[in-house]
Amino acid sequence: MTDEVKELRKCIDSSIVSERNHIFKYTSPLIKPNSSDAKAVYHEYDRATSDARYHNHNVRNIPYGNIHVKEMNVPTFHTFLLNKLRCHFNQKRKDYISSRIADRFKSYDEDGDWEFLIADFEFEGETDHDVFKAWLMFEHLFDISDQIVNMIESKNLIGIEKHLELIDQNFGFLMGDTKLFFQLKMDENELYSWLLTQIDSFKHQVEERDLWRSLKDGPEKHFQRVFESYLRRTCELYDVDISPETSTGGGIVDFKFSQGNGSKICVELKLSQNPNALSGLTHQLTQYKCGEKTDKGIYVVLNSGCPSSSYYELVKYIEEAKSSGVSIDHIILINATGKLSASKLK
């Protein structure tokens, strides 16, 4: 591991520790109202709103009725907690902390533009597995934080403690106290949403991060291997099983993603040149889902040039489904035909 990568890991770890403590501090009044953290938050709220409250007190007690002075807004304690969990000086906390890390580790492309994505470095073999895991934990921490914020907004405080326990389980891994990384068990709907997010990240890699160069001239098997290599590491960390070319009874599906026997997703991949681009969705995937006893499937088509007439029929099928209000979230089209560099755009 290079010195720069060691420093990157240290920076991510430090951010995780800091954010973990921040979340626990500003949820303490709801979970442990008599704790020292909660008392510190009460005092902070008092200081933060004292000027506005003093101003409003004076406004309400002005002896002359013809003087009109507006009262200042005083956030409720509930709103104060939500703002602390969401923002840092009017910027989303995740964006703020991510930018602080990125400012120290910027990656420049040939046109002088830069983007910081840990997953990019990992896929290209430029970083260490522990760094990748730490970055996923960083992302996961803010996912949990968003869920906690939603609970507080809806005044559903029962589940907050379980979410805090999940943070500490992952935090224990970072500190070397546990062997497992993510202990998140997903039902079928949650696994489906999670997988759509991962495939969308793969789509971004292809279209925006030059992975299309490795896919534009390859056969369908090559597309499957690259897709699998990209998703496999994240699947391992989230305890999701990825099984390529699984027999479903009605045929061989390209991939089956699962967590236990109750959460299964079928994923079929096609190139745009494939003459069965449409029937792969309407017939093949449907049959595979039936064989696996699941109604959840995802269809991914890579357009690497020279699309077949069936691909255009698929595009028309998608457009008609959209206009009819039918959900097509499970159909993901990826453009691997390349794009102009920023320096050549006018």
N, C-alpha and C positions, 0 to 999 in steps of 0.2 A: 504494500500500500504506500503510495507516494505521500510526501509531506502535505501536499495540497488536499489530497483525499482525506488524510487524517484530520486536517483542520476542518474540512467540510463536515465530517462525521461529528466532530466535537461541537461545531456550531449548531447542527441540527439537534443533537442531544440536549444541548443547553436550552434551545428554544422549546423543546418538548417539556423539559422539567419546569421551565418558567410558565408555560401555558397551562400545564397540569395544575400548578399551584394557584394560578389565576382563577381557573374554573372552580376549584374547591373553595377558594376564598369567597367568591361572589355567589356561590350556592349555599354557603354555610348558614346564612340567616333563615333559609327555608328548611334546611336539614338539621342543623345543630344551632338553634338560635341563642343558646347560652355559651357558646364557645368563644374563645378569644378572637378568632377570625371574624365571627359574626359581630362582636362588639366593635372591632376595628372598622367594619363596613358601616355600622350604624353611625359612628363618629364621622366617617368620610362623607356620608350622605348629609349629615348635619352641617358640616363645613361647606359642602358644595352648594347647598341651597340657602345658607344663612343670609346672604346679601339679598337674594330675591324675596325671602320671607320678611326680612326687616323692611325692605322697600314697600311691599304690599301692606304691611302693618301700618306704615306711615300714610300710605295712600288712603286707606280705609278710615283713618282718623284725622284727615284734613279738616280743619274747622270751617273752611270756606267752601260752600257747596258749589260755587261757580267755577272752581278750578278743576280742570279735567286732566288727570294724569293716569296713564294706563298702568295696570298691574303687570308685573313680570310673571312669566310662566314658571311654575314650580313643579318639576316632575315628581310623580309619586315615587315612593320607595321601590315599588314593583317595576316601574319604568326605568328607574336608575339602575337596578340590577340587570335588566335586559340590555341597556345601552353598554354597560361595562362588559358584558359577555359578548356582545356583538362587535363593538367598535373600539378603535384606538384613535382619538382625536378625529372623529368623523370619517375614518377609513376602516373598512372591514378588517378585523384583527388578523385573519388569515392572510389577506393581501399585504397588510403592513409587515407582518413577520416574514412572509415569503420574500418580499422585496428586500428586506434587510439582509437575508441570506444571499439572495441573488446578486446584490450589489457587490458582494465580496467574491463571487464565483460566476463571472459572466463568460458565456461561450459565444464567440464571434464567428459568423459565417463569412463566405468569400466576398460578400457585398458590404461587410462592415456592420450588418445588423446582428443583434444578439437575442438569444432566448435561453432561459435557464430551466431545464427540465431534467430532474434526476433520472427519470425513466429513460430518457434519450441516451444519457451517458451509459446507463446500465445495459441497454440493448446493444449498444455499439462496443461493449466490453471495455469501457474506459474508466469504470469505477469498481468499487468493491461491493460484494453482496451485502455486507453489514450496513453500508451506506444506503443502499436501496431499501432495506428493511426499515431503517430509521426514518427514511423519507415517507414510506408508506404509513408508518406509525404516526408521523406528523399529520399526514392527510386524514387518517382515521380519527385522530384526536379532534380535529375540527368538525368532522362528520358527527361525532358524538355530541360535541358542543352545540351544533345546530339543532340536534334533536332535543337537547335539554332546553334550549331557548324556546322551541315550539311548545314544549310541555309547560314551561312557565307562562307563556302567552295564553295558553288555553286553561291555565290554572289546574293542570293535571300534574300534581306534584308527587304522586305515588311512585312513578317510574324513575324519578331522578336518581334515587339512591342506587338502583341497579346499574344505571349508566355510569355513575361514579365508580362503582365496583369494577365495571368493565375497563374503565380508564386505568385503574390501579393494577388490574391483571396485566395489561399491556405494559404499564410502567414498570412492573416487576420484571418483565422480560428485558427491558432496556437496562435495568440495574443488575441483571444477571441472576435474579432470584428464581426465575422460572424458565422452563425449556420451551414452552409453547409461545407462539407469537400472537396471532389473532385467535380468539376463542369465540368468534361470532358465528352462531348457528342461524342459518337463514331458512325460512320456509320457501316454497316454490316461487311465490310472487316476489319475495325479496331477492332470491337468487337470480331471477329473471331480470329485475331492475339492475342489480349489481353487474350482471354479465353485459347488458346493453351499454352500461357505462364503460366497461373495459374494452368492448369492441369499438365504441366511439373513440376511445383513446388510440386504438390501433389505426382507425381511419385517419385521425389527425396525424399520426406518424407517417402514414403513406402520403397523404395529400400535402402536408405542410412541412414535413421534416425530411423530405427526399428519400423515404423508404421506397417510393414508387420506382426509383432507379433499379432496385433489386428485384422488382416484380414485373416490370413492363414486358419483358420478353420470355418470362418463365412459363412452364406448363402449369396445369392446375395442381399437380402434386407439390410443386415448389411453393405455390401460394399457400397450400395447406400446412407445409412445414414451417414457413415463416410465421404464419398465424399462430401455430401451436407454440413455437419458441417464444413468441412475444407474450402470450397469455400464461404459459406454464408457470413461470416463477411467481407471478401474482397469485395464481390459483393455489400454489403450495403454501404461500403465506396465509391465505384465508381458509385453508383446509377445504378447498374445493377440488374434487377429483375431475381431471380432464382425460377422457378416454377417446382416442382417435379410432376411426373406422370400427365402430361398434355394431355388432349384429343386433337388429331390432326384431327379427322374425319376418319382417316385410322387406328386408334389404339391409345394406350397410350404410349407416349414417356417418357423415364425416367426423362429427364430434358429439360426444354426450358429456355434459357437465352435470355434476351431481354433488349433493351433500347428504349422505345417507340414502335411504330408499324412497323417502318422501319428497325430495326436491330434485327433479331431473329436468334438464333443458336439452333439446336436440338442436344442433347447429349444422346447417348445410352450406357449403361454399361452392360457388361457381365462377367461372370466368365469363366475361361478356361474349366471348367467341363461341361459347357452348351452344349448340343448337337446341338444347333443352333448358335454356335459361328461365323460361316461364313455367314449364311443366315441373321443373325442379322444385318450384314453390307450391304450385297448386296440387301436384300429385305426390312427388317423392317425399317432401317434408311432412305432408299430411299423413302419409302411410307410416313414416318413421315415428311420429308422435303417437299414433294409435298403437304401434308395437310396443312402445315404452310406457303406455298408459299415462300420458301427460298431454295437456293441451297447450304446453309452452314450447315454442320453437322459434328459431331466429334464422333468417335467410340472408346470406352475405354474398354480394356479387361484385367482383372486381372488374372494372372497365380498364383494360390495358391496351385498348385500340382494336380496330377491325371488329366491332360488335356484330353479332349475328342478327338476323331478322327477329329471332325469338327474344333477344334482349330488348329490342324496340317495342315488342309486344308487352314485355314486362314493364317497361317505362309507362306505356299507355295504361296498363292495368293499374299501376300505382296512382296515376293521375285521376283515373275514374274513381278509384277507391277514395281518394282525398276529396273529390267533389261530392261524393255521396256521404261523407262524414264517417267513413270506415277507417279505423285505426290501422296504420301501416308502420308502426314503430318497430315491428319485428323484421322489416325489410330494410337492409342497409346497403346502399350503393356506394362504392368506393372508387374514386377516380385516380387511376395510376397512369394517366397519359402524360403527366408532367405539367410544369407551369413555368412561366417566364420568371427569371430572377428579379428581385426588386430594382436592381440597377437598370434593367431593360424596360421596365414599365413606364409608360408616359401618361 
